[in-house]
Amino acid sequence: MPNSPKTTAEKLERMSNAWRTLAHGKTFGGMTLAQFEAATAPSRETRARIDDLNDQLAKAIADRDAADGASAARIQLAVAGVLADPTEGPDSALYEAFGYTRKSDRKSGLTRKRDKPPET
């Protein structure tokens, strides 16, 4: 079973800390602690870069949500302007192009309930 990225990061950190505190001057696998940390540095740097990118993504999403709130208010103003315009109004092609249902295309909402047929 392959190791997950989180497991690998935890293992790298745990091994470096243990090597540093318990066997600082020893070599293992033909490497000193400094050589081991230099060999695993690309993995650590990439993880740090991913963390930075995730932080930037979270900020960008928050910025987008704030901007969308302001845009929604402007959308409402524009639609209200189309509705109030004497040459456009609620039955215009522009209103429909904005994504709304024209007044003439709406159903009346009137329903006539049927009597239930007698059960036999």
N, CA, C and O of each residue as an XYZ file, in Angstrom:
480
protein
N       0.843     -1.176      0.000
C       0.000      0.000      0.000
C       0.887      1.238      0.000
O       1.761      1.364      0.857
N       0.679      2.158     -0.949
C       1.527      3.346     -1.017
C       1.256      4.294      0.151
O       0.162      4.343      0.713
N       2.291      5.032      0.480
C       2.165      6.008      1.566
C       1.440      7.250      1.068
O       1.611      7.668     -0.077
N       0.636      7.826      1.935
C      -0.043      9.065      1.588
C       0.932     10.226      1.776
O       1.909     10.100      2.513
N       0.675     11.346      1.121
C       1.564     12.511      1.297
C       1.654     12.968      2.750
O       2.715     13.397      3.204
N       0.549     12.877      3.473
C       0.556     13.300      4.874
C       1.448     12.377      5.695
O       2.201     12.838      6.552
N       1.364     11.078      5.434
C       2.184     10.115      6.159
C       3.656     10.346      5.870
O       4.484     10.285      6.779
N       3.992     10.611      4.611
C       5.382     10.857      4.237
C       5.920     12.096      4.933
O       7.046     12.086      5.429
N       5.131     13.165      4.975
C       5.567     14.395      5.635
C       5.796     14.158      7.124
O       6.788     14.622      7.686
N       4.883     13.439      7.754
C       5.035     13.151      9.183
C       6.269     12.295      9.442
O       6.989     12.510     10.417
N       6.509     11.319      8.559
C       7.662     10.439      8.723
C       8.964     11.222      8.549
O       9.908     11.025      9.313
N       9.023     12.110      7.550
C      10.226     12.927      7.354
C      10.523     13.776      8.590
O      11.665     13.853      9.041
N       9.499     14.402      9.121
C       9.673     15.261     10.296
C      10.099     14.453     11.519
O      11.007     14.847     12.252
N       9.438     13.328     11.727
C       9.754     12.483     12.881
C      11.186     11.955     12.795
O      11.912     11.974     13.790
N      11.602     11.479     11.605
C      12.955     10.933     11.438
C      14.016     12.012     11.647
O      15.025     11.776     12.311
N      13.786     13.195     11.081
C      14.760     14.277     11.248
C      14.899     14.672     12.713
O      16.011     14.856     13.208
N      13.772     14.801     13.404
C      13.825     15.172     14.824
C      14.518     14.107     15.656
O      15.340     14.433     16.513
N      14.202     12.840     15.420
C      14.821     11.758     16.185
C      16.320     11.685     15.899
O      17.119     11.541     16.823
N      16.699     11.781     14.644
C      18.111     11.737     14.259
C      18.867     12.884     14.912
O      19.972     12.702     15.422
N      18.256     14.076     14.892
C      18.895     15.267     15.456
C      19.088     15.128     16.966
O      20.140     15.504     17.483
N      18.102     14.600     17.680
C      18.183     14.558     19.143
C      18.878     13.310     19.675
O      19.530     13.378     20.717
N      18.760     12.180     18.997
C      19.280     10.935     19.550
C      20.597     10.460     18.943
O      21.362      9.767     19.613
N      20.875     10.815     17.698
C      22.086     10.309     17.047
C      22.648     11.353     16.092
O      22.838     11.091     14.904
N      22.904     12.515     16.619
C      23.267     13.649     15.765
C      24.529     13.416     14.934
O      24.551     13.808     13.767
N      25.541     12.819     15.457
C      26.811     12.675     14.743
C      26.916     11.425     13.889
O      27.919     11.258     13.196
N      25.941     10.551     13.904
C      26.030      9.278     13.197
C      25.576      9.397     11.747
O      24.837     10.305     11.366
N      26.058      8.427     10.951
C      25.625      8.334      9.559
C      24.807      7.062      9.400
O      25.125      6.022      9.976
N      23.755      7.166      8.612
C      22.896      6.022      8.314
C      22.648      5.991      6.821
O      22.347      7.016      6.209
N      22.774      4.815      6.241
C      22.573      4.696      4.799
C      23.583      5.508      4.017
O      23.305      5.937      2.897
N      24.756      5.724      4.599
C      25.797      6.493      3.934
C      25.528      7.989      3.941
O      26.148      8.734      3.182
N      24.607      8.438      4.794
C      24.260      9.873      4.843
C      24.376     10.392      6.260
O      24.078      9.697      7.231
N      24.822     11.643      6.350
C      24.750     12.350      7.622
C      23.366     12.994      7.707
O      22.602     12.977      6.742
N      23.063     13.549      8.851
C      21.780     14.226      9.011
C      21.650     15.381      8.007
O      20.588     15.571      7.415
N      22.722     16.143      7.818
C      22.685     17.265      6.874
C      22.441     16.774      5.454
O      21.688     17.400      4.708
N      23.070     15.660      5.067
C      22.863     15.112      3.728
C      21.429     14.600      3.556
O      20.819     14.773      2.501
N      20.904     13.971      4.604
C      19.525     13.472      4.558
C      18.549     14.641      4.394
O      17.627     14.575      3.580
N      18.755     15.704      5.166
C      17.872     16.864      5.077
C      18.014     17.568      3.723
O      17.032     18.090      3.196
N      19.223     17.588      3.157
C      19.410     18.185      1.837
C      18.714     17.338      0.769
O      18.139     17.880     -0.175
N      18.766     16.014      0.915
C      18.134     15.124     -0.067
C      16.615     15.193      0.000
O      15.942     15.006     -1.014
N      16.071     15.458      1.171
C      14.614     15.523      1.331
C      14.079     16.952      1.263
O      12.875     17.166      1.406
N      14.955     17.927      1.046
C      14.528     19.326      0.982
C      13.521     19.590     -0.134
O      12.567     20.331      0.101
N      13.675     19.022     -1.348
C      12.661     19.290     -2.378
C      11.252     18.882     -1.953
O      10.277     19.553     -2.291
N      11.152     17.789     -1.219
C       9.842     17.352     -0.730
C       9.263     18.361      0.246
O       8.080     18.696      0.174
N      10.095     18.843      1.155
C       9.626     19.828      2.141
C       9.269     21.156      1.475
O       8.266     21.780      1.821
N      10.098     21.586      0.514
C       9.845     22.857     -0.167
C       8.560     22.795     -0.991
O       7.801     23.762     -1.045
N       8.326     21.655     -1.626
C       7.106     21.506     -2.414
C       5.886     21.535     -1.513
O       4.867     22.129     -1.865
N       5.978     20.899     -0.354
C       4.863     20.929      0.594
C       4.596     22.354      1.083
O       3.441     22.756      1.223
N       5.651     23.110      1.338
C       5.485     24.506      1.767
C       4.845     25.324      0.652
O       4.000     26.181      0.909
N       5.253     25.057     -0.591
C       4.658     25.780     -1.727
C       3.178     25.455     -1.870
O       2.367     26.341     -2.139
N       2.827     24.185     -1.692
C       1.416     23.777     -1.755
C       0.616     24.482     -0.662
O      -0.493     24.953     -0.913
N       1.166     24.559      0.541
C       0.478     25.260      1.636
C       0.253     26.729      1.289
O      -0.820     27.277      1.540
N       1.283     27.367      0.705
C       1.138     28.773      0.297
C       0.061     28.930     -0.768
O      -0.753     29.851     -0.700
N       0.054     28.031     -1.753
C      -0.949     28.099     -2.815
C      -2.357     27.876     -2.267
O      -3.305     28.524     -2.712
N      -2.500     26.962     -1.303
C      -3.809     26.743     -0.679
C      -4.274     27.982      0.068
O      -5.459     28.316      0.045
N      -3.342     28.671      0.736
C      -3.693     29.917      1.419
C      -4.125     30.988      0.417
O      -5.080     31.726      0.657
N      -3.401     31.065     -0.718
C      -3.767     32.032     -1.750
C      -5.136     31.704     -2.341
O      -5.928     32.603     -2.624
N      -5.413     30.405     -2.527
C      -6.715     29.997     -3.052
C      -7.833     30.373     -2.083
O      -8.876     30.873     -2.505
N      -7.624     30.138     -0.793
C      -8.641     30.489      0.204
C      -8.899     32.001      0.204
O     -10.046     32.434      0.317
N      -7.847     32.793      0.080
C      -8.016     34.245      0.028
C      -8.752     34.665     -1.238
O      -9.625     35.532     -1.195
N      -8.401     34.051     -2.367
C      -9.059     34.386     -3.628
C     -10.542     34.035     -3.583
O     -11.367     34.777     -4.116
N     -10.888     32.922     -2.959
C     -12.293     32.535     -2.827
C     -13.036     33.542     -1.949
O     -14.164     33.924     -2.263
N     -12.416     33.970     -0.861
C     -13.042     34.969      0.011
C     -13.223     36.297     -0.722
O     -14.253     36.957     -0.579
N     -12.216     36.686     -1.509
C     -12.320     37.924     -2.292
C     -13.441     37.819     -3.322
O     -14.207     38.762     -3.520
N     -13.529     36.649     -3.983
C     -14.585     36.443     -4.976
C     -15.963     36.529     -4.331
O     -16.870     37.153     -4.883
N     -16.123     35.906     -3.165
C     -17.416     35.940     -2.487
C     -17.813     37.360     -2.103
O     -18.980     37.735     -2.221
N     -16.848     38.148     -1.645
C     -17.137     39.536     -1.299
C     -17.516     40.336     -2.543
O     -18.443     41.145     -2.507
N     -16.802     40.109     -3.635
C     -17.104     40.816     -4.884
C     -18.455     40.381     -5.438
O     -19.189     41.200     -5.991
N     -18.788     39.104     -5.296
C     -20.081     38.611     -5.771
C     -21.238     39.258     -5.015
O     -22.301     39.492     -5.589
N     -21.039     39.543     -3.745
C     -22.082     40.219     -2.974
C     -22.369     41.603     -3.533
O     -23.526     42.005     -3.653
N     -21.312     42.329     -3.873
C     -21.484     43.656     -4.473
C     -22.089     43.544     -5.874
O     -22.907     44.375     -6.269
N     -21.687     42.523     -6.614
C     -22.222     42.330     -7.964
C     -23.700     41.995     -7.931
O     -24.457     42.434     -8.797
N     -24.120     41.219     -6.938
C     -25.532     40.846     -6.833
C     -26.406     42.084     -6.657
O     -27.501     42.157     -7.215
N     -25.928     43.052     -5.886
C     -26.681     44.297     -5.704
C     -26.785     45.062     -7.020
O     -27.833     45.629     -7.325
N     -25.702     45.081     -7.800
C     -25.725     45.762     -9.092
C     -26.621     45.034    -10.089
O     -27.272     45.667    -10.919
N     -26.654     43.708    -10.007
C     -27.548     42.924    -10.869
C     -28.994     43.297    -10.591
O     -29.777     43.507    -11.517
N     -29.347     43.378     -9.315
C     -30.714     43.742     -8.943
C     -31.074     45.134     -9.463
O     -32.189     45.356     -9.934
N     -30.129     46.065     -9.375
C     -30.378     47.417     -9.880
C     -30.622     47.416    -11.388
O     -31.530     48.089    -11.877
N     -29.804     46.655    -12.122
C     -29.950     46.615    -13.573
C     -31.281     45.988    -13.972
O     -31.948     46.484    -14.880
N     -31.677     44.899    -13.302
C     -32.950     44.240    -13.615
C     -34.113     45.164    -13.280
O     -35.077     45.257    -14.041
N     -34.024     45.845    -12.147
C     -35.080     46.786    -11.783
C     -35.167     47.915    -12.808
O     -36.257     48.401    -13.112
N     -34.021     48.329    -13.338
C     -34.017     49.362    -14.367
C     -34.685     48.897    -15.649
O     -35.410     49.661    -16.286
N     -34.446     47.649    -16.032
C     -35.099     47.100    -17.223
C     -36.603     47.006    -16.994
O     -37.386     47.349    -17.880
N     -37.010     46.550    -15.830
C     -38.436     46.438    -15.515
C     -39.124     47.801    -15.535
O     -40.270     47.916    -15.969
N     -38.430     48.822    -15.069
C     -39.025     50.155    -14.985
C     -38.944     50.927    -16.299
O     -39.635     51.933    -16.459
N     -38.133     50.488    -17.221
C     -37.965     51.202    -18.492
C     -39.219     51.052    -19.348
O     -39.690     49.935    -19.562
N     -39.762     52.162    -19.838
C     -41.003     52.086    -20.629
C     -40.817     51.387    -21.981
O     -41.780     50.849    -22.527
N     -39.615     51.387    -22.521
C     -39.403     50.719    -23.810
C     -39.016     49.251    -23.656
O     -39.039     48.502    -24.633
N     -38.672     48.843    -22.481
C     -38.290     47.442    -22.249
C     -39.363     46.762    -21.414
O     -40.312     46.213    -21.973
N     -39.242     46.780    -20.111
C     -40.255     46.237    -19.223
C     -40.175     44.731    -19.018
O     -39.254     44.077    -19.506
N     -41.153     44.184    -18.289
C     -41.119     42.771    -17.903
C     -41.439     41.806    -19.042
O     -41.333     40.592    -18.867
N     -41.826     42.328    -20.202
C     -42.169     41.455    -21.323
C     -41.176     41.620    -22.472
O     -41.474     41.250    -23.608
N     -40.005     42.171    -22.185
C     -39.049     42.472    -23.249
C     -38.083     41.313    -23.495
O     -37.898     40.438    -22.650
N     -37.481     41.339    -24.669
C     -36.470     40.346    -25.026
C     -35.225     40.520    -24.157
O     -34.554     39.543    -23.823
N     -34.922     41.760    -23.794
C     -33.766     42.006    -22.936
C     -33.950     41.349    -21.575
O     -33.019     40.744    -21.044
N     -35.130     41.466    -21.018
C     -35.430     40.840    -19.727
C     -35.243     39.328    -19.824
O     -34.703     38.703    -18.912
N     -35.692     38.747    -20.932
C     -35.532     37.308    -21.141
C     -34.057     36.954    -21.345
O     -33.592     35.923    -20.859
N     -33.330     37.799    -22.058
C     -31.906     37.563    -22.286
C     -31.105     37.644    -20.991
O     -30.044     37.030    -20.879
N     -31.600     38.389    -20.023
C     -30.959     38.457    -18.710
C     -31.150     37.157    -17.927
O     -30.528     36.967    -16.882
N     -32.008     36.260    -18.427
C     -32.214     34.982    -17.765
C     -33.509     34.890    -16.990
O     -33.709     33.944    -16.227
N     -34.389     35.855    -17.171
C     -35.663     35.863    -16.462
C     -36.779     35.429    -17.410
O     -36.606     35.435    -18.628
N     -37.920     35.054    -16.845
C     -39.073     34.649    -17.641
C     -39.928     35.868    -17.929
O     -40.317     36.607    -17.024
N     -40.216     36.064    -19.229
C     -41.048     37.198    -19.613
C     -42.447     37.038    -19.030
O     -42.918     35.923    -18.805
N     -43.091     38.153    -18.794
C     -44.418     38.149    -18.185
C     -45.411     37.368    -19.037
O     -46.255     36.653    -18.496
N     -45.325     37.494    -20.355
C     -46.272     36.802    -21.230
C     -46.025     35.293    -21.275
O     -46.909     34.541    -21.684
N     -44.851     34.845    -20.865
C     -44.538     33.414    -20.871
C     -44.876     32.730    -19.550
O     -44.798     31.506    -19.443
N     -45.241     33.501    -18.571
C     -45.538     32.909    -17.262
C     -46.898     32.250    -17.276
O     -47.817     32.688    -17.968
N     -47.009     31.183    -16.496
C     -48.299     30.521    -16.345
C     -49.125     31.309    -15.341
O     -48.579     32.010    -14.489
N     -50.417     31.191    -15.444
C     -51.292     31.981    -14.587
C     -51.262     31.515    -13.138
O     -51.537     32.296    -12.226
N     -50.933     30.261    -12.926
C     -50.929     29.732    -11.573
C     -52.280     29.170    -11.172
O     -52.412     28.572    -10.104
N     -53.283     29.357    -12.018
C     -54.616     28.857    -11.730
C     -54.664     27.356    -11.990
O     -54.297     26.887    -13.067
N     -55.103     26.643    -11.027
C     -55.303     25.197    -11.212
C     -56.724     24.855    -10.829
O     -57.303     25.462     -9.928
N     -57.273     23.895    -11.510
C     -58.620     23.426    -11.189
C     -58.506     21.997    -10.712
O     -58.105     21.098    -11.451
N     -58.860     21.817     -9.484
C     -58.756     20.484     -8.907
C     -59.863     19.607     -9.416
O     -61.017     20.025     -9.510
N     -59.508     18.402     -9.740
C     -60.488     17.437    -10.224
C     -61.085     16.698     -9.042
O     -60.440     16.481     -8.016
N     -62.312     16.328     -9.221
C     -62.928     15.456     -8.215
C     -62.349     14.080     -8.387
O     -62.051     13.648     -9.501
N     -62.194     13.398     -7.284
C     -61.667     12.044     -7.374
C     -62.738     11.149     -7.959
O     -63.909     11.247     -7.592
N     -62.340     10.281     -8.868
C     -63.338      9.358     -9.415
C     -63.784      8.392     -8.307
O     -63.006      8.053     -7.416
N     -65.016      7.968     -8.376
C     -65.495      7.058     -7.316
C     -64.754      5.724     -7.390
O     -64.478      5.184     -8.462
N     -64.454      5.235     -6.217
C     -63.738      3.954     -6.145
C     -64.720      2.828     -6.314
O     -65.830      2.871     -5.783
N     -64.319      1.836     -7.043
C     -65.210      0.691     -7.250
C     -64.750     -0.526     -6.533
O     -65.397     -1.570     -6.611
